[in-house]
């Protein structure tokens, strides 16, 4: 427990932005997130910076782009920038025919309006498989709207289906300015970052040197703000950013946060594939008597899941690989499950999917993040988070409401035996997993998934 106290002191020493608890709002579903985003875009006066992995060419994506362009026509001085991953924007969906991807949509919109919006492509690496823009947070005037969601039909619950995430609206000028500064000065102003509206764009090869410089800059980046003392009627906000395996401050602070847990630790992740360091800290937490709750999507609620009734694609093996990891973890910790010190909840709701991530520690700390807490996030992608310090539990009711909502569609795993074995999988999945194991590729796959 001494080590937990020492780690708690490290977390307490992190610089904070002071924040009124009533100015942090938790939205509980994807439909509310979509409506609020449209409302804030319509009301914006000075700036709108949207950062997401992608903005899709579908009804919801077009709806957001239309709202942005209409806001710009009504107020040409409004500074609007959309930043998406460079590679993801210039290809079709996995398994689809080769196309110009979402970039064709951005070009189409640009041709139809007088006042332009920059849709910028950010290349974190030369190839998508080795790292993407996984930064989150929409800055609209003095608000930060933070979610792990991208912008498309399923994330925004445009039709009957939704992909469940977390959604927070934070009204804080200092936080908004800090995040805006990094978006503009580090990303938008980089030579590696180019406008996707134009028909003729540079080849990624030609950007090789600029991408290397950008990555180097991002590995050293941090959010700049003046630290403030947090009053007894306030909470603290610490924005964090990280990229790469070495000296990644975000990774370090996540490990310290987990290591600081003394009574309760809750972790949500859509893809059960913890980096080695997180696995180690979770096991240590269990050993020191912390009540650990892990919420993960059922394999059928994974965004890569394809029902056995549909044609099989290799990518559909992923949800099963995550479930294999989960079963192994549950088996190793069966004694903790039996004494109810470890609770594993599987989320499933109709044919919707689960994309939710976050960490809650001792009712005093909450990490809002888009980080999947997997090796890919740990080593390859550009990630960020907002750590909420709430020592006086001013947000207790709101946090509990969100957790209750998350757990509402979950089933508690009573034993590892309740999780399917490989033998129970469809034949093509069994064959794929056996092939992966035979060529010992499972370790490599776990590092990039």
NORMO-V817397 format. One record per helix or strand. SS is the DSSP state (alpha for helix, beta for strand). FROM is the first residue (numbers start at 1). TO is the last residue. If there is no record, write none. Layout:
ss=SS from=FROM to=TO
ss=SS from=FROM to=TO
This chain:
ss=alpha from=2 to=12
ss=beta from=17 to=20
ss=alpha from=21 to=23
ss=beta from=24 to=27
ss=alpha from=30 to=43
ss=beta from=47 to=51
ss=beta from=55 to=55
ss=alpha from=59 to=74
ss=beta from=79 to=85
ss=alpha from=88 to=90
ss=alpha from=103 to=112
ss=beta from=118 to=122
ss=alpha from=128 to=130
ss=beta from=133 to=133
ss=beta from=138 to=140
ss=beta from=143 to=147
ss=beta from=151 to=151
ss=beta from=163 to=164
ss=beta from=167 to=171
ss=alpha from=173 to=188
ss=beta from=194 to=195
ss=alpha from=204 to=220
ss=beta from=234 to=242
ss=alpha from=249 to=259
ss=beta from=264 to=269
ss=alpha from=276 to=287
ss=beta from=291 to=297
ss=alpha from=299 to=301
ss=alpha from=314 to=332
ss=alpha from=334 to=338
ss=beta from=342 to=347
ss=beta from=353 to=354
ss=beta from=358 to=361
ss=beta from=365 to=369
ss=alpha from=375 to=379
ss=beta from=382 to=389
ss=alpha from=396 to=407
ss=beta from=410 to=413
ss=alpha from=416 to=418
ss=alpha from=422 to=424
ss=alpha from=427 to=438
ss=alpha from=442 to=448
